[in-house]
């Protein structure tokens, strides 16, 4: 992929702010680093260190708004999201085993479950954000006809025929595109409702990722409730 910058954009939509995704990433990394785990601390902190280095490089490249992209920045953005997600899936599996075997005290297990769940919401949001329609820079830089196939359909993508005050915010009227907050919201709702809410998956990879996120959220909730009932009993 060639570099994209402000001069190459053929779109009216403003570039996305960098900091919502940065804040989400830092929250996920802190939750992962502080998670009670049998994984050696050096291994967890190594993952955090690698992620922080990639994040710093990406911030230097696009400090405030996501206005340009190169091959290395695109790969680093994807690698960062996938690494956080993969590391948290290991933590998820460990937490499930501890819940099933009743290892550790109740307070520690509940805290670990919450940390894994929060990190999962953020990590899946980062993956959705980086993959949909070519990523955050492509979504505002390329003409719509040249965008990669959409992985998700948002309400704004089909609001053009609604009342004026709703249609004004649609993709067709104001050239709206989703940003990290939109992906975080539907990642959160998917983890709580265990199904799509306002945003629909369109591609196989989107459906599989949302299915994995729903499954993880359901398993954690079911096991935490079961553990709470056993503690009460």
Steps between C-alpha positions, in 0.01 A plus 500: 500500500633844408514784746170684549498858626273803513579603142403158359158483663203512266249519784329771702504311830751617762786267602440303818656599832781267610437520875178297557675191359817580696310530828316173432829325421666625820203391714516152343875473556476610865217252565700220336821587685329505842294186440551226764652222290720192502667638188843624614506877553797532264292350218205733561722805533684403182168506312417836657846636413474398134151651477614827661792529255265453203251745649768767553621461140143535371438808716818665370391424143145636555510701825155659499292396199527196276598680181763275344584134463786288367559127471681483834242709688213293361673176598590636844139611564371153411777320692434707813127420500553129424773462765281651774208279392711181484662563840161559657360176356771314692399691813136416425576126476695512826217687677246242380716218636532677835124558516428135421756366749421764766864606526570818695272702723169635376605866494811427293308288250228762457760772445685284246176430314419872485848585373481234228152615396596870480818422307301279263256783422784741424711247307213392274413867441859563390490205261166611351633857471818398316341253257170662391510673158880503493557662840463850648717684243357331192145570620558876477760509221366283219192573287213278614504304172863403569453399864546130585185301566326605822510248784220674693183695420426789735162676541644813333563296184126476436354814661477718188121449464415586862377836629725793419678527837588128485582486128737796543739275695494210253792364299347616172423858610798601716752234390488342848742219585533305827780581743644316802214606730248336264695173497546510877126551553394205289778284645365583846138431402603174330673385820194587709218388269691204347369604157511794258293802605507805271802394291484196272796281395519455122806284432594155626796632697282761669239238593763261635666771711167619642403138571827446689448818702139407585604149601777629728266750665230237553741242646652751743160623616359148542802377695518811720131463588551130573800581721302769684215255565742241633658758733156598631413136547 
